[in-house]
Amino acid sequence: MKDHHFWDKAAKYFEKFLDTGKGWIEDNIESCFSLSFCYQMLEENHKILPILIKSFMYDSPRAEICSEIGYYYKRAQSYKTALKWFHLAANLGKPDSLGFILRDYWGYVPNIECCVCCCELGDFKRAKEYNELAASFKPNSKAIEINRSFLATKVV
């Protein structure tokens, strides 16, 4: 349902699944992640943060979830709080599990978003550091090059 943009139906199925309390840890975490996306598409913003936080009931924080919490605060223009969540995501160790992970969330995404948040906060030196950390995960990223050009005008 989610993959076909039936956000409302997908949200109901994810909610129903989580309510059973019978899911495998990884499926529960993935359901929280996917459900948060459905809520975002449905503009039910008040439901996003609680469902992401709920994922912590199942296992230790995951970079995907922490990054999505960062995006939640970034959309609200709460850049200091967003930065804290992206920084946490960037520094988590990968879980020892059989579940799927979204590779870019375990290095590149949170570091590039830390860069953006630091720019919004006027801390261009730190933004440059985060951009270079992101580059260590994805050196040929167009975003890295754009940030380098922009930050070259801000950091001497």
N, CA, C and O atoms as a GROMACS GRO file, in nm:
protein
  624
    1MET      N    1   0.082  -0.119   0.000
    1MET     CA    2   0.000   0.000   0.000
    1MET      C    3   0.087   0.126   0.000
    1MET      O    4   0.065   0.218  -0.079
    2LYS      N    5   0.186   0.129   0.090
    2LYS     CA    6   0.273   0.246   0.101
    2LYS      C    7   0.346   0.272  -0.030
    2LYS      O    8   0.355   0.385  -0.077
    3ASP      N    9   0.398   0.165  -0.089
    3ASP     CA   10   0.475   0.180  -0.213
    3ASP      C   11   0.390   0.229  -0.329
    3ASP      O   12   0.442   0.278  -0.429
    4HIS      N   13   0.259   0.216  -0.316
    4HIS     CA   14   0.168   0.263  -0.420
    4HIS      C   15   0.096   0.393  -0.382
    4HIS      O   16   0.000   0.436  -0.445
    5HIS      N   17   0.147   0.454  -0.275
    5HIS     CA   18   0.099   0.586  -0.229
    5HIS      C   19  -0.043   0.584  -0.173
    5HIS      O   20  -0.111   0.686  -0.175
    6PHE      N   21  -0.085   0.471  -0.124
    6PHE     CA   22  -0.213   0.462  -0.053
    6PHE      C   23  -0.183   0.485   0.096
    6PHE      O   24  -0.193   0.393   0.178
    7TRP      N   25  -0.147   0.609   0.128
    7TRP     CA   26  -0.095   0.642   0.260
    7TRP      C   27  -0.192   0.607   0.372
    7TRP      O   28  -0.151   0.551   0.473
    8ASP      N   29  -0.318   0.638   0.354
    8ASP     CA   30  -0.417   0.614   0.459
    8ASP      C   31  -0.433   0.465   0.486
    8ASP      O   32  -0.433   0.421   0.602
    9LYS      N   33  -0.448   0.386   0.380
    9LYS     CA   34  -0.462   0.242   0.397
    9LYS      C   35  -0.335   0.181   0.457
    9LYS      O   36  -0.342   0.097   0.547
   10ALA      N   37  -0.222   0.224   0.407
   10ALA     CA   38  -0.095   0.172   0.459
   10ALA      C   39  -0.081   0.205   0.607
   10ALA      O   40  -0.041   0.119   0.686
   11ALA      N   41  -0.113   0.328   0.645
   11ALA     CA   42  -0.103   0.367   0.786
   11ALA      C   43  -0.190   0.277   0.873
   11ALA      O   44  -0.146   0.234   0.980
   12LYS      N   45  -0.311   0.248   0.828
   12LYS     CA   46  -0.401   0.162   0.906
   12LYS      C   47  -0.342   0.021   0.923
   12LYS      O   48  -0.352  -0.037   1.030
   13TYR      N   49  -0.280  -0.032   0.817
   13TYR     CA   50  -0.220  -0.165   0.826
   13TYR      C   51  -0.099  -0.166   0.920
   13TYR      O   52  -0.082  -0.258   1.000
   14PHE      N   53  -0.015  -0.063   0.911
   14PHE     CA   54   0.100  -0.055   1.001
   14PHE      C   55   0.053  -0.042   1.146
   14PHE      O   56   0.108  -0.108   1.235
   15GLU      N   57  -0.047   0.041   1.170
   15GLU     CA   58  -0.100   0.058   1.305
   15GLU      C   59  -0.156  -0.074   1.358
   15GLU      O   60  -0.131  -0.112   1.472
   16LYS      N   61  -0.232  -0.142   1.274
   16LYS     CA   62  -0.294  -0.270   1.312
   16LYS      C   63  -0.185  -0.372   1.344
   16LYS      O   64  -0.194  -0.445   1.443
   17PHE      N   65  -0.082  -0.378   1.260
   17PHE     CA   66   0.029  -0.471   1.282
   17PHE      C   67   0.098  -0.442   1.416
   17PHE      O   68   0.121  -0.534   1.495
   18LEU      N   69   0.130  -0.316   1.441
   18LEU     CA   70   0.198  -0.281   1.565
   18LEU      C   71   0.110  -0.308   1.687
   18LEU      O   72   0.161  -0.346   1.792
   19ASP      N   73  -0.019  -0.290   1.673
   19ASP     CA   74  -0.112  -0.315   1.784
   19ASP      C   75  -0.118  -0.462   1.825
   19ASP      O   76  -0.155  -0.493   1.938
   20THR      N   77  -0.082  -0.552   1.733
   20THR     CA   78  -0.086  -0.694   1.768
   20THR      C   79   0.020  -0.729   1.871
   20THR      O   80   0.003  -0.823   1.949
   21GLY      N   81   0.131  -0.655   1.871
   21GLY     CA   82   0.240  -0.684   1.963
   21GLY      C   83   0.311  -0.814   1.933
   21GLY      O   84   0.386  -0.865   2.017
   22LYS      N   85   0.289  -0.868   1.815
   22LYS     CA   86   0.344  -1.000   1.782
   22LYS      C   87   0.454  -0.995   1.676
   22LYS      O   88   0.503  -1.099   1.633
   23GLY      N   89   0.493  -0.877   1.634
   23GLY     CA   90   0.592  -0.867   1.528
   23GLY      C   91   0.734  -0.893   1.575
   23GLY      O   92   0.766  -0.877   1.693
   24TRP      N   93   0.817  -0.933   1.481
   24TRP     CA   94   0.961  -0.947   1.505
   24TRP      C   95   1.017  -0.808   1.528
   24TRP      O   96   0.968  -0.712   1.469
   25ILE      N   97   1.117  -0.794   1.611
   25ILE     CA   98   1.177  -0.665   1.645
   25ILE      C   99   1.203  -0.580   1.521
   25ILE      O  100   1.162  -0.464   1.515
   26GLU      N  101   1.269  -0.638   1.423
   26GLU     CA  102   1.305  -0.561   1.303
   26GLU      C  103   1.182  -0.517   1.224
   26GLU      O  104   1.180  -0.407   1.169
   27ASP      N  105   1.081  -0.601   1.219
   27ASP     CA  106   0.957  -0.563   1.149
   27ASP      C  107   0.885  -0.451   1.223
   27ASP      O  108   0.826  -0.363   1.161
   28ASN      N  109   0.890  -0.455   1.355
   28ASN     CA  110   0.828  -0.349   1.434
   28ASN      C  111   0.897  -0.215   1.410
   28ASN      O  112   0.832  -0.113   1.392
   29ILE      N  113   1.029  -0.217   1.412
   29ILE     CA  114   1.105  -0.093   1.390
   29ILE      C  115   1.080  -0.040   1.250
   29ILE      O  116   1.058   0.080   1.231
   30GLU      N  117   1.083  -0.128   1.151
   30GLU     CA  118   1.056  -0.087   1.013
   30GLU      C  119   0.914  -0.033   0.999
   30GLU      O  120   0.892   0.062   0.925
   31SER      N  121   0.820  -0.092   1.069
   31SER     CA  122   0.681  -0.044   1.063
   31SER      C  123   0.669   0.096   1.122
   31SER      O  124   0.597   0.179   1.069
   32CYS      N  125   0.739   0.121   1.232
   32CYS     CA  126   0.739   0.256   1.290
   32CYS      C  127   0.798   0.356   1.190
   32CYS      O  128   0.745   0.466   1.172
   33PHE      N  129   0.907   0.317   1.127
   33PHE     CA  130   0.972   0.403   1.028
   33PHE      C  131   0.878   0.432   0.911
   33PHE      O  132   0.860   0.548   0.873
   34SER      N  133   0.819   0.328   0.855
   34SER     CA  134   0.729   0.344   0.740
   34SER      C  135   0.601   0.419   0.779
   34SER      O  136   0.551   0.500   0.701
   35LEU      N  137   0.550   0.392   0.897
   35LEU     CA  138   0.430   0.460   0.943
   35LEU      C  139   0.455   0.609   0.960
   35LEU      O  140   0.368   0.690   0.930
   36SER      N  141   0.573   0.646   1.006
   36SER     CA  142   0.606   0.789   1.020
   36SER      C  143   0.603   0.858   0.883
   36SER      O  144   0.562   0.973   0.872
   37PHE      N  145   0.648   0.786   0.781
   37PHE     CA  146   0.645   0.841   0.645
   37PHE      C  147   0.501   0.859   0.597
   37PHE      O  148   0.467   0.960   0.535
   38CYS      N  149   0.417   0.760   0.626
   38CYS     CA  150   0.274   0.772   0.589
   38CYS      C  151   0.213   0.893   0.657
   38CYS      O  152   0.141   0.971   0.594
   39TYR      N  153   0.241   0.909   0.786
   39TYR     CA  154   0.187   1.023   0.859
   39TYR      C  155   0.234   1.156   0.798
   39TYR      O  156   0.159   1.252   0.791
   40GLN      N  157   0.360   1.157   0.755
   40GLN     CA  158   0.412   1.279   0.692
   40GLN      C  159   0.335   1.308   0.563
   40GLN      O  160   0.297   1.422   0.538
   41MET      N  161   0.313   1.207   0.483
   41MET     CA  162   0.241   1.224   0.357
   41MET      C  163   0.095   1.264   0.381
   41MET      O  164   0.035   1.336   0.301
   42LEU      N  165   0.038   1.216   0.491
   42LEU     CA  166  -0.100   1.250   0.526
   42LEU      C  167  -0.111   1.382   0.603
   42LEU      O  168  -0.220   1.425   0.640
   43GLU      N  169   0.005   1.446   0.625
   43GLU     CA  170   0.014   1.570   0.701
   43GLU      C  171  -0.043   1.556   0.842
   43GLU      O  172  -0.104   1.648   0.895
   44GLU      N  173  -0.022   1.440   0.900
   44GLU     CA  174  -0.060   1.414   1.039
   44GLU      C  175   0.066   1.426   1.125
   44GLU      O  176   0.111   1.330   1.188
   45ASN      N  177   0.121   1.546   1.126
   45ASN     CA  178   0.251   1.571   1.189
   45ASN      C  179   0.253   1.538   1.338
   45ASN      O  180   0.357   1.501   1.391
   46HIS      N  181   0.140   1.552   1.406
   46HIS     CA  182   0.135   1.524   1.549
   46HIS      C  183   0.157   1.376   1.581
   46HIS      O  184   0.182   1.341   1.696
   47LYS      N  185   0.148   1.289   1.481
   47LYS     CA  186   0.167   1.146   1.501
   47LYS      C  187   0.309   1.099   1.469
   47LYS      O  188   0.347   0.987   1.503
   48ILE      N  189   0.386   1.184   1.403
   48ILE     CA  190   0.518   1.141   1.355
   48ILE      C  191   0.615   1.112   1.469
   48ILE      O  192   0.670   1.003   1.478
   49LEU      N  193   0.636   1.209   1.555
   49LEU     CA  194   0.734   1.191   1.662
   49LEU      C  195   0.698   1.074   1.755
   49LEU      O  196   0.786   0.994   1.787
   50PRO      N  197   0.573   1.062   1.800
   50PRO     CA  198   0.542   0.949   1.888
   50PRO      C  199   0.570   0.811   1.826
   50PRO      O  200   0.615   0.721   1.896
   51ILE      N  201   0.544   0.795   1.697
   51ILE     CA  202   0.566   0.663   1.638
   51ILE      C  203   0.716   0.637   1.619
   51ILE      O  204   0.760   0.522   1.629
   52LEU      N  205   0.793   0.739   1.593
   52LEU     CA  206   0.938   0.720   1.584
   52LEU      C  207   0.997   0.684   1.720
   52LEU      O  208   1.081   0.595   1.731
   53ILE      N  209   0.952   0.753   1.823
   53ILE     CA  210   0.998   0.725   1.959
   53ILE      C  211   0.956   0.582   2.001
   53ILE      O  212   1.029   0.514   2.073
   54LYS      N  213   0.840   0.540   1.956
   54LYS     CA  214   0.791   0.406   1.990
   54LYS      C  215   0.890   0.298   1.945
   54LYS      O  216   0.900   0.193   2.009
   55SER      N  217   0.962   0.323   1.838
   55SER     CA  218   1.058   0.223   1.788
   55SER      C  219   1.163   0.190   1.893
   55SER      O  220   1.221   0.081   1.889
   56PHE      N  221   1.190   0.281   1.986
   56PHE     CA  222   1.290   0.258   2.090
   56PHE      C  223   1.243   0.152   2.191
   56PHE      O  224   1.324   0.098   2.267
   57MET      N  225   1.114   0.123   2.191
   57MET     CA  226   1.062   0.017   2.278
   57MET      C  227   1.110  -0.121   2.233
   57MET      O  228   1.118  -0.214   2.313
   58TYR      N  229   1.144  -0.133   2.106
   58TYR     CA  230   1.176  -0.263   2.049
   58TYR      C  231   1.324  -0.296   2.054
   58TYR      O  232   1.361  -0.413   2.068
   59ASP      N  233   1.408  -0.196   2.044
   59ASP     CA  234   1.553  -0.219   2.045
   59ASP      C  235   1.623  -0.084   2.054
   59ASP      O  236   1.558   0.020   2.062
   60SER      N  237   1.754  -0.086   2.053
   60SER     CA  238   1.831   0.037   2.063
   60SER      C  239   1.804   0.127   1.942
   60SER      O  240   1.761   0.079   1.836
   61PRO      N  241   1.828   0.257   1.957
   61PRO     CA  242   1.801   0.350   1.846
   61PRO      C  243   1.875   0.313   1.719
   61PRO      O  244   1.988   0.265   1.722
   62ARG      N  245   1.809   0.336   1.608
   62ARG     CA  246   1.866   0.311   1.476
   62ARG      C  247   1.890   0.444   1.407
   62ARG      O  248   1.817   0.541   1.430
   63ALA      N  249   1.990   0.448   1.323
   63ALA     CA  250   2.025   0.572   1.253
   63ALA      C  251   1.910   0.622   1.167
   63ALA      O  252   1.888   0.743   1.156
   64GLU      N  253   1.836   0.530   1.105
   64GLU     CA  254   1.723   0.571   1.021
   64GLU      C  255   1.620   0.646   1.105
   64GLU      O  256   1.569   0.750   1.064
   65ILE      N  257   1.589   0.593   1.222
   65ILE     CA  258   1.488   0.653   1.310
   65ILE      C  259   1.538   0.786   1.364
   65ILE      O  260   1.466   0.886   1.361
   66CYS      N  261   1.661   0.788   1.415
   66CYS     CA  262   1.716   0.913   1.470
   66CYS      C  263   1.724   1.022   1.363
   66CYS      O  264   1.699   1.139   1.391
   67SER      N  265   1.759   0.983   1.241
   67SER     CA  266   1.762   1.081   1.130
   67SER      C  267   1.622   1.133   1.101
   67SER      O  268   1.605   1.253   1.076
   68GLU      N  269   1.524   1.046   1.104
   68GLU     CA  270   1.387   1.093   1.079
   68GLU      C  271   1.339   1.186   1.189
   68GLU      O  272   1.264   1.280   1.163
   69ILE      N  273   1.382   1.162   1.312
   69ILE     CA  274   1.351   1.257   1.420
   69ILE      C  275   1.421   1.389   1.391
   69ILE      O  276   1.364   1.496   1.413
   70GLY      N  277   1.544   1.381   1.342
   70GLY     CA  278   1.615   1.502   1.301
   70GLY      C  279   1.539   1.579   1.193
   70GLY      O  280   1.527   1.701   1.200
   71TYR      N  281   1.488   1.506   1.094
   71TYR     CA  282   1.409   1.571   0.988
   71TYR      C  283   1.281   1.634   1.044
   71TYR      O  284   1.240   1.741   0.999
   72TYR      N  285   1.221   1.568   1.140
   72TYR     CA  286   1.100   1.622   1.204
   72TYR      C  287   1.130   1.761   1.261
   72TYR      O  288   1.055   1.856   1.239
   73TYR      N  289   1.240   1.772   1.334
   73TYR     CA  290   1.277   1.901   1.394
   73TYR      C  291   1.329   2.000   1.289
   73TYR      O  292   1.310   2.120   1.302
   74LYS      N  293   1.394   1.948   1.187
   74LYS     CA  294   1.443   2.036   1.080
   74LYS      C  295   1.325   2.101   1.007
   74LYS      O  296   1.329   2.220   0.976
   75ARG      N  297   1.221   2.023   0.979
   75ARG     CA  298   1.102   2.079   0.914
   75ARG      C  299   1.038   2.187   1.001
   75ARG      O  300   0.977   2.281   0.949
   76ALA      N  301   1.052   2.173   1.132
   76ALA     CA  302   0.998   2.272   1.226
   76ALA      C  303   1.095   2.388   1.247
   76ALA      O  304   1.070   2.478   1.327
   77GLN      N  305   1.207   2.385   1.176
   77GLN     CA  306   1.313   2.486   1.184
   77GLN      C  307   1.374   2.494   1.324
   77GLN      O  308   1.421   2.600   1.366
   78SER      N  309   1.372   2.383   1.396
   78SER     CA  310   1.438   2.371   1.526
   78SER      C  311   1.575   2.307   1.501
   78SER      O  312   1.596   2.189   1.531
   79TYR      N  313   1.665   2.387   1.446
   79TYR     CA  314   1.791   2.333   1.396
   79TYR      C  315   1.883   2.279   1.505
   79TYR      O  316   1.955   2.182   1.482
   80LYS      N  317   1.882   2.340   1.624
   80LYS     CA  318   1.966   2.288   1.733
   80LYS      C  319   1.922   2.147   1.772
   80LYS      O  320   2.005   2.058   1.791
   81THR      N  321   1.792   2.127   1.783
   81THR     CA  322   1.741   1.995   1.821
   81THR      C  323   1.763   1.896   1.707
   81THR      O  324   1.802   1.781   1.730
   82ALA      N  325   1.738   1.940   1.585
   82ALA     CA  326   1.761   1.853   1.469
   82ALA      C  327   1.907   1.809   1.466
   82ALA      O  328   1.937   1.692   1.443
   83LEU      N  329   1.998   1.902   1.489
   83LEU     CA  330   2.141   1.872   1.488
   83LEU      C  331   2.175   1.763   1.589
   83LEU      O  332   2.254   1.673   1.559
   84LYS      N  333   2.115   1.770   1.707
   84LYS     CA  334   2.143   1.668   1.809
   84LYS      C  335   2.101   1.529   1.762
   84LYS      O  336   2.173   1.432   1.786
   85TRP      N  337   1.986   1.519   1.697
   85TRP     CA  338   1.939   1.389   1.650
   85TRP      C  339   2.021   1.338   1.532
   85TRP      O  340   2.052   1.219   1.525
   86PHE      N  341   2.058   1.427   1.440
   86PHE     CA  342   2.142   1.385   1.328
   86PHE      C  343   2.281   1.343   1.379
   86PHE      O  344   2.339   1.246   1.330
   87HIS      N  345   2.333   1.417   1.476
   87HIS     CA  346   2.464   1.384   1.534
   87HIS      C  347   2.458   1.246   1.600
   87HIS      O  348   2.549   1.164   1.583
   88LEU      N  349   2.351   1.220   1.674
   88LEU     CA  350   2.334   1.088   1.734
   88LEU      C  351   2.332   0.980   1.627
   88LEU      O  352   2.400   0.878   1.639
   89ALA      N  353   2.254   1.002   1.522
   89ALA     CA  354   2.245   0.905   1.413
   89ALA      C  355   2.381   0.878   1.350
   89ALA      O  356   2.414   0.764   1.317
   90ALA      N  357   2.460   0.983   1.335
   90ALA     CA  358   2.591   0.970   1.271
   90ALA      C  359   2.689   0.891   1.356
   90ALA      O  360   2.787   0.838   1.305
   91ASN      N  361   2.662   0.882   1.485
   91ASN     CA  362   2.758   0.818   1.575
   91ASN      C  363   2.712   0.684   1.632
   91ASN      O  364   2.776   0.629   1.720
   92LEU      N  365   2.602   0.634   1.582
   92LEU     CA  366   2.554   0.503   1.627
   92LEU      C  367   2.630   0.391   1.557
   92LEU      O  368   2.669   0.403   1.441
   93GLY      N  369   2.651   0.283   1.629
   93GLY     CA  370   2.708   0.164   1.568
   93GLY      C  371   2.596   0.086   1.500
   93GLY      O  372   2.483   0.085   1.547
   94LYS      N  373   2.630   0.021   1.391
   94LYS     CA  374   2.529  -0.060   1.321
   94LYS      C  375   2.482  -0.173   1.410
   94LYS      O  376   2.562  -0.234   1.482
   95PRO      N  377   2.352  -0.202   1.404
   95PRO     CA  378   2.299  -0.308   1.490
   95PRO      C  379   2.347  -0.446   1.447
   95PRO      O  380   2.375  -0.471   1.329
   96ASP      N  381   2.355  -0.533   1.543
   96ASP     CA  382   2.391  -0.672   1.516
   96ASP      C  383   2.261  -0.749   1.500
   96ASP      O  384   2.215  -0.816   1.593
   97SER      N  385   2.202  -0.739   1.383
   97SER     CA  386   2.073  -0.803   1.361
   97SER      C  387   2.064  -0.849   1.216
   97SER      O  388   2.150  -0.819   1.133
   98LEU      N  389   1.959  -0.920   1.188
   98LEU     CA  390   1.935  -0.968   1.052
   98LEU      C  391   1.844  -0.874   0.974
   98LEU      O  392   1.811  -0.901   0.858
   99GLY      N  393   1.803  -0.764   1.036
   99GLY     CA  394   1.713  -0.670   0.970
   99GLY      C  395   1.785  -0.590   0.863
   99GLY      O  396   1.907  -0.579   0.860
  100PHE      N  397   1.704  -0.534   0.775
  100PHE     CA  398   1.759  -0.450   0.670
  100PHE      C  399   1.797  -0.314   0.727
  100PHE      O  400   1.732  -0.264   0.819
  101ILE      N  401   1.902  -0.256   0.672
  101ILE     CA  402   1.937  -0.119   0.707
  101ILE      C  403   1.945  -0.037   0.579
  101ILE      O  404   1.975  -0.089   0.472
  102LEU      N  405   1.919   0.092   0.592
  102LEU     CA  406   1.934   0.182   0.479
  102LEU      C  407   2.073   0.243   0.492
  102LEU      O  408   2.095   0.333   0.574
  103ARG      N  409   2.164   0.194   0.413
  103ARG     CA  410   2.306   0.223   0.429
  103ARG      C  411   2.342   0.371   0.441
  103ARG      O  412   2.424   0.408   0.524
  104ASP      N  413   2.281   0.455   0.360
  104ASP     CA  414   2.315   0.597   0.362
  104ASP      C  415   2.283   0.664   0.496
  104ASP      O  416   2.342   0.766   0.530
  105TYR      N  417   2.189   0.607   0.570
  105TYR     CA  418   2.154   0.663   0.701
  105TYR      C  419   2.260   0.636   0.806
  105TYR      O  420   2.258   0.696   0.914
  106TRP      N  421   2.351   0.546   0.776
  106TRP     CA  422   2.456   0.510   0.871
  106TRP      C  423   2.587   0.579   0.834
  106TRP      O  424   2.691   0.515   0.822
  107GLY      N  425   2.582   0.709   0.816
  107GLY     CA  426   2.702   0.787   0.789
  107GLY      C  427   2.675   0.908   0.704
  107GLY      O  428   2.684   1.022   0.751
  108TYR      N  429   2.642   0.885   0.579
  108TYR     CA  430   2.628   0.996   0.485
  108TYR      C  431   2.513   1.090   0.521
  108TYR      O  432   2.535   1.210   0.541
  109VAL      N  433   2.392   1.039   0.530
  109VAL     CA  434   2.274   1.123   0.551
  109VAL      C  435   2.285   1.206   0.679
  109VAL      O  436   2.269   1.328   0.673
  110PRO      N  437   2.311   1.145   0.794
  110PRO     CA  438   2.314   1.228   0.914
  110PRO      C  439   2.426   1.332   0.914
  110PRO      O  440   2.408   1.442   0.966
  111ASN      N  441   2.541   1.298   0.855
  111ASN     CA  442   2.650   1.396   0.850
  111ASN      C  443   2.619   1.511   0.756
  111ASN      O  444   2.651   1.626   0.787
  112ILE      N  445   2.558   1.483   0.642
  112ILE     CA  446   2.524   1.590   0.549
  112ILE      C  447   2.415   1.680   0.610
  112ILE      O  448   2.415   1.801   0.590
  113GLU      N  449   2.324   1.618   0.686
  113GLU     CA  450   2.220   1.697   0.752
  113GLU      C  451   2.275   1.777   0.869
  113GLU      O  452   2.227   1.887   0.897
  114CYS      N  453   2.375   1.724   0.938
  114CYS     CA  454   2.444   1.803   1.041
  114CYS      C  455   2.507   1.926   0.978
  114CYS      O  456   2.504   2.035   1.035
  115CYS      N  457   2.565   1.908   0.861
  115CYS     CA  458   2.623   2.020   0.786
  115CYS      C  459   2.517   2.126   0.759
  115CYS      O  460   2.541   2.245   0.784
  116VAL      N  461   2.403   2.086   0.711
  116VAL     CA  462   2.294   2.179   0.679
  116VAL      C  463   2.247   2.252   0.805
  116VAL      O  464   2.228   2.373   0.804
  117CYS      N  465   2.229   2.177   0.913
  117CYS     CA  466   2.184   2.240   1.038
  117CYS      C  467   2.286   2.341   1.089
  117CYS      O  468   2.250   2.449   1.134
  118CYS      N  469   2.413   2.305   1.082
  118CYS     CA  470   2.518   2.398   1.126
  118CYS      C  471   2.518   2.525   1.041
  118CYS      O  472   2.538   2.635   1.093
  119CYS      N  473   2.494   2.511   0.912
  119CYS     CA  474   2.484   2.629   0.824
  119CYS      C  475   2.367   2.716   0.869
  119CYS      O  476   2.381   2.838   0.878
  120GLU      N  477   2.253   2.655   0.896
  120GLU     CA  478   2.136   2.730   0.941
  120GLU      C  479   2.164   2.802   1.073
  120GLU      O  480   2.107   2.908   1.100
  121LEU      N  481   2.251   2.743   1.155
  121LEU     CA  482   2.286   2.803   1.284
  121LEU      C  483   2.404   2.899   1.274
  121LEU      O  484   2.444   2.959   1.374
  122GLY      N  485   2.459   2.914   1.154
  122GLY     CA  486   2.570   3.006   1.132
  122GLY      C  487   2.705   2.952   1.174
  122GLY      O  488   2.801   3.030   1.180
  123ASP      N  489   2.717   2.825   1.202
  123ASP     CA  490   2.843   2.763   1.243
  123ASP      C  491   2.905   2.695   1.121
  123ASP      O  492   2.899   2.573   1.106
  124PHE      N  493   2.964   2.776   1.034
  124PHE     CA  494   3.014   2.727   0.906
  124PHE      C  495   3.139   2.640   0.919
  124PHE      O  496   3.161   2.550   0.838
  125LYS      N  497   3.220   2.667   1.019
  125LYS     CA  498   3.340   2.586   1.040
  125LYS      C  499   3.299   2.441   1.074
  125LYS      O  500   3.352   2.345   1.018
  126ARG      N  501   3.205   2.429   1.164
  126ARG     CA  502   3.156   2.296   1.202
  126ARG      C  503   3.081   2.231   1.085
  126ARG      O  504   3.089   2.110   1.066
  127ALA      N  505   3.008   2.312   1.008
  127ALA     CA  506   2.938   2.261   0.890
  127ALA      C  507   3.038   2.197   0.794
  127ALA      O  508   3.012   2.091   0.738
  128LYS      N  509   3.149   2.263   0.775
  128LYS     CA  510   3.253   2.210   0.685
  128LYS      C  511   3.306   2.076   0.736
  128LYS      O  512   3.331   1.985   0.656
  129GLU      N  513   3.323   2.063   0.867
  129GLU     CA  514   3.370   1.937   0.926
  129GLU      C  515   3.270   1.824   0.899
  129GLU      O  516   3.309   1.714   0.861
  130TYR      N  517   3.142   1.854   0.919
  130TYR     CA  518   3.040   1.752   0.894
  130TYR      C  519   3.032   1.716   0.745
  130TYR      O  520   3.011   1.600   0.710
  131ASN      N  521   3.049   1.816   0.659
  131ASN     CA  522   3.046   1.788   0.515
  131ASN      C  523   3.158   1.692   0.477
  131ASN      O  524   3.138   1.601   0.396
  132GLU      N  525   3.275   1.712   0.534
  132GLU     CA  526   3.388   1.624   0.504
  132GLU      C  527   3.367   1.484   0.562
  132GLU      O  528   3.409   1.385   0.503
  133LEU      N  529   3.301   1.477   0.677
  133LEU     CA  530   3.265   1.345   0.731
  133LEU      C  531   3.169   1.274   0.636
  133LEU      O  532   3.184   1.154   0.611
  134ALA      N  533   3.071   1.347   0.584
  134ALA     CA  534   2.977   1.289   0.487
  134ALA      C  535   3.052   1.242   0.363
  134ALA      O  536   3.021   1.138   0.306
  135ALA      N  537   3.152   1.320   0.321
  135ALA     CA  538   3.230   1.284   0.203
  135ALA      C  539   3.306   1.153   0.221
  135ALA      O  540   3.334   1.083   0.124
  136SER      N  541   3.340   1.120   0.345
  136SER     CA  542   3.412   0.994   0.368
  136SER      C  543   3.322   0.874   0.338
  136SER      O  544   3.372   0.763   0.316
  137PHE      N  545   3.190   0.895   0.337
  137PHE     CA  546   3.096   0.787   0.306
  137PHE      C  547   3.054   0.788   0.160
  137PHE      O  548   3.024   0.683   0.103
  138LYS      N  549   3.053   0.906   0.099
  138LYS     CA  550   3.005   0.919  -0.039
  138LYS      C  551   3.084   1.031  -0.107
  138LYS      O  552   3.032   1.140  -0.128
  139PRO      N  553   3.210   1.004  -0.142
  139PRO     CA  554   3.299   1.108  -0.192
  139PRO      C  555   3.254   1.176  -0.322
  139PRO      O  556   3.292   1.291  -0.347
  140ASN      N  557   3.177   1.108  -0.404
  140ASN     CA  558   3.137   1.166  -0.532
  140ASN      C  559   2.999   1.231  -0.530
  140ASN      O  560   2.940   1.256  -0.635
  141SER      N  561   2.948   1.257  -0.412
  141SER     CA  562   2.816   1.316  -0.398
  141SER      C  563   2.815   1.461  -0.449
  141SER      O  564   2.902   1.541  -0.417
  142LYS      N  565   2.714   1.490  -0.530
  142LYS     CA  566   2.696   1.627  -0.582
  142LYS      C  567   2.673   1.724  -0.466
  142LYS      O  568   2.723   1.837  -0.469
  143ALA      N  569   2.599   1.681  -0.363
  143ALA     CA  570   2.572   1.766  -0.247
  143ALA      C  571   2.701   1.805  -0.176
  143ALA      O  572   2.715   1.918  -0.129
  144ILE      N  573   2.795   1.712  -0.167
  144ILE     CA  574   2.924   1.740  -0.103
  144ILE      C  575   2.995   1.852  -0.178
  144ILE      O  576   3.046   1.946  -0.116
  145GLU      N  577   2.999   1.843  -0.309
  145GLU     CA  578   3.066   1.945  -0.390
  145GLU      C  579   2.997   2.081  -0.380
  145GLU      O  580   3.064   2.184  -0.369
  146ILE      N  581   2.866   2.082  -0.383
  146ILE     CA  582   2.791   2.208  -0.368
  146ILE      C  583   2.821   2.270  -0.233
  146ILE      O  584   2.845   2.391  -0.223
  147ASN      N  585   2.819   2.188  -0.128
  147ASN     CA  586   2.849   2.238   0.006
  147ASN      C  587   2.992   2.291   0.014
  147ASN      O  588   3.016   2.395   0.076
  148ARG      N  589   3.086   2.221  -0.046
  148ARG     CA  590   3.225   2.267  -0.044
  148ARG      C  591   3.238   2.405  -0.108
  148ARG      O  592   3.305   2.493  -0.054
  149SER      N  593   3.172   2.423  -0.221
  149SER     CA  594   3.176   2.555  -0.288
  149SER      C  595   3.116   2.664  -0.201
  149SER      O  596   3.173   2.772  -0.188
  150PHE      N  597   3.001   2.634  -0.143
  150PHE     CA  598   2.934   2.732  -0.058
  150PHE      C  599   3.017   2.763   0.067
  150PHE      O  600   3.036   2.879   0.103
  151LEU      N  601   3.067   2.658   0.131
  151LEU     CA  602   3.142   2.676   0.256
  151LEU      C  603   3.277   2.744   0.234
  151LEU      O  604   3.331   2.807   0.326
  152ALA      N  605   3.333   2.730   0.114
  152ALA     CA  606   3.460   2.797   0.083
  152ALA      C  607   3.444   2.949   0.092
  152ALA      O  608   3.540   3.020   0.120
  153THR      N  609   3.324   2.998   0.069
  153THR     CA  610   3.299   3.143   0.079
  153THR      C  611   3.272   3.187   0.222
  153THR      O  612   3.274   3.307   0.252
  154LYS      N  613   3.249   3.090   0.312
  154LYS     CA  614   3.214   3.122   0.451
  154LYS      C  615   3.326   3.094   0.551
  154LYS      O  616   3.335   3.158   0.656
  155VAL      N  617   3.412   2.996   0.518
  155VAL     CA  618   3.518   2.955   0.609
  155VAL      C  619   3.651   2.989   0.546
  155VAL      O  620   3.682   2.946   0.435
  156VAL      N  621   3.729   3.066   0.618
  156VAL     CA  622   3.862   3.104   0.567
  156VAL      C  623   3.968   3.010   0.613
  156VAL      O  624   4.085   3.027   0.580
   0.00000   0.00000   0.00000
